[in-house]
Amino acid sequence: MRPRTKGVSINQRHLTSDLKSNLEIIKTILNESGDIIIREFLIANQTKAAILCVDGLVNKEVVQYSVLTPLLVYSNDGYWVPRYRIKEYLEKNLLTAEDIKENRVISSIIDKVLAGDTALLIDKEDTALIISSRGFSTRAISEPSSEAVVRGPRESFTEALRINTSLIRRKIINPNLVFESVTLGKVTKTAVNIVYIKGLAKENLVQEVRRRIKEIDVDGIFDTGYIEQLIEEHPYSPFATTGYTEKPDVLAAKILEGRVGVLVDGSPNALSIPLLFVEKFQTSEDYYSRPLFSSFIRIIRFISFLISIASPAIYVILVSFQSELLPTQLLVTFANAVEGTPFPAVVEVSIMMLFIEILREAGVRMPRPIGPAVGIVGSLVMGESAVSSGLIGQPLVIVIALTAITSYIIPTLYDESALLRMLLFLFSAFFGIIGLVSSTILVLIHLATLQPFGIPFMSPIMPLEGEDLKDTFVRAPLWFQKRRPKALGGSVRMGDKPSPPEESEEI
């Protein structure tokens, strides 16, 4: 007869010394799920025991050769196993698994089993042995899909937490590199790691990140995006104040600057805290290439961002409000191009901006072999058809195409640029150049007020930090950047550049 199960997970908190009773309780809590493996056997032909694991989450070779083989073959093949203190004997002399821990709390045992470990329960023992046997299938390390580089490491995070931590450990071989484990999600019990270098990251920053993460009270965590939204200070701001990356070298570099990283089991992206606005214009390849070219490309990114958010607004202003600002020849060309179009400039721009967002969403969501084709067909065929039919003018097609291309140059800023583009366009459509200037001032004021985790979002521009400007609009040579960003502590990270040999010296 089965024991009463009502309130089992609360009242029956610890194992008893009766194996059959323990197994019945565990089966009831797990609802006798079909993927739960319970294997009962005898140790040394005398002691009842059972292993508990989840099919698909364990490494079957570890279970077979490090657990079952020693228990079923060696213990029954002339090896002496004492009747008393059998648990200690198995742990120290027979089991060959690399990590074995004791546990007697039923809820904790079940959590470990559901995470991929194997539990060994022995009759007459009120403590189980938790054997490390995690070995579920994971995606192989591959090239990053959203942070492609020409020069530099080409490995990306996977969905397996331990693989991700090992990628960081390979980059930073330092005993002060800390991975703090936290479990989030009342239902999912998702493993989360807080990553930082002790003594380098500011203690108050680490404590604040730790506090916010531990205070998360939610049923489930499936990606770093959940944590980002639950710990950010400005949820209604269009600007993200927590960075994310899928490249281990990027996260390692940010940790070396004094930031705190967050890794989530099941997510191929890592968070870096805090995020500064200028970081969105920086890529890992900037630091692997020579400084002159890196600085040129970074200036291109800043210009592209301004074009992507302001070009539709400027077009509307020039066509509808301030046409006298255009040279006469260009004004005549514009007038001939838009002559006969049925809609005013504001409506035309609105339609085309909506059209671009629809095309992008379709290209992203469609299967990969079809997605690029959708973008090409939509941008070329439909755009040409709209011009030929006289619905829109040719200058607008050029403006929208330039807007779309420049917005793709900085993928991490696409969300913000789309919202800012709409904001500047609406203000300009109603108030002309005054609306563009006033909306720009409002955005700058908002940026100046953001302080994620107590650090100014616009640092080192607002407040101005001359030393840190060496890695803002341009990328100065590495030997000029001897200190970390002042907002993150400003400690020394580099010595002097090796001096060239004297003319008289021979190499």
Beta strands, then each sheet from edge to edge (+ up, - down):
strand 1: 36-43
strand 2: 47-54
strand 3: 100-103
strand 4: 118-122
strand 5: 128-131
strand 6: 177-184
strand 7: 190-197
strand 8: 243-245
strand 9: 260-264
strand 10: 270-273
sheet 1: 1+ 2- 4+ 5- 3+
sheet 2: 6+ 7- 9+ 10- 8+
end
